[in-house]
């Protein structure tokens, strides 16, 4: 079909024929890989082919599994000799000849450089051989042209080498493509840079480039001093890259485990101490990796992998699908693991002041942990959300007693329904809530918190009305127990502060009444008819103690501000005094 299309359809201008296993394949589109040589037929114009025009309208050739190398060889061994042959330049003006030659050499150099880039290396293209070998031309004009060609090569090499020298691992962190490289990227960077600089150094030390540099030195070229300086920079950068790679290699296995963790999430904690210890040793003994810029980049990359593992452990899309207690437990575990990493960092930061007092770690925390802290803040927000859900879900089973109980219970059910609606709205968001870069969460969470504050005010009003309907200390505490967990919420706590003071007074009055009963009946307590006098008296005093003991235990769980007032202290002292009297009795 491809051959037929190439022959009959003018729009089809390319045909490729190659072997795949034992089959001969013809196609109009190049395959992803060539294992052997392939034949390529190209039309010179969009025409239909026939036996009369096929020779004049189609050209053909072959290429192998390395098309760039093939192109480079053909350009240098076939095209260049054809173009430089004086017989093929007959009738060309000198300007045209020079321009064609320059463009051809530029093309060959460009292909050579591109081949290096595909292999992760910087290949320095050589100037045309006839120019680099002719340092002593017959006339001044020829020599000047030769020097110009060599200087052009120096300019090209300088641009390439400076491009390599300028590369820095921080560039990967500052990209806007949404990628957040981990510490293995740091090791790969220094491995690639070391290999690249070693290859450049080898080329600069080779006879061909040394010959070019010698010619420019003899010719007193203004480019020579600058290039010599650049060669020294390459030598220094090469030593630095190889030194950094040498010192970072021991971290490889730990960074690999951190990036590809297949064990339990909490198992990551076991990696933190050896990682931080090795980082400190690198800082202490390395000749080039002991600068703030290097460690800051490495720490940011480690934080990126920790965030990535956290998102794998608790994906944003699964959080709201978990039961609130499970979600709370996972979030607390996540926060503990990330918090322990920061703890190990601060521990070793303190050690550097002793081990390397002349060069301790003085990095700004914001420079190291900006993204990790933003992620931790997001986790705290989601933990607050899930804990709020856990607390408000209790309202589903709350029934308020008393004369106003029916109306108040209906209010509680409505508050719970409104909460469920606000929570569902947050559950329906389309972005990943664990993605720090997703700023929509901040707006949605603010809206949720605003709604929760309003619900807390309404709930506080319900609790106050229920409290006013209580006739004993016991029923008041029973009411508070019904809303256990919600009473600690800031708005409800503020609303209940006055009522809790009333409860303290209420209990103080009850305590005085119990003390009066004790003193009034201690010599002749009310004892059951079937009980002996002594054990009956003990049972009587224990009943009095139980009457005040349980309410006092619940009082201590009230707002600390309430329990620290003078009135509360007096009640507490009275309880202790009465309790001591009961014990003595």
Secondary structure by P-SEA (a helix, b strand, c coil): caaaaaaccccccbbbbbbcccbbbbbcccccccccbbbbbbbcccccccccccccccccccccccaaaaaaaaaaacaaaaaacccccccccaaaaaaaaaaaaaaaaaaaaaaaaaacbbbbbbcccccccccccccaaaaaaaaaaaaaaaaaaaaaaaaaaaccccccccccccccccaaaaaaaaaaaaaaaaaaaaaaacaaaaaaaaaaaaacccaaaaaaaaaaaaaaaaaaaaaaaaaaccaaaaaaaaaaccccccccccaaaaaaaaaaaaaacccccccaaaaaaaaaaaaaaaaaaaaaaccccccccccaaaaaaaaaaaaaaaaaaaaaaaaaaaaaaacccccccccccccccaaaaaaaaaaaaaaaaaaaaaaaaacccccccccaaaaaaaaaaaaaaaaaaaaaaaaaccccccccccaaaaaaaaaaaaaaaaaaaaaaaaaaaaaaacccaaaaaaaaaaaccccccaaaaaaaaaaaaaaaaaaaaaaaaaaaaaaaccccccccccccaaaaaaaaaaaaaaacaaaaaaaaaccccccccaaaaaaaaaaaaaaaaaaac
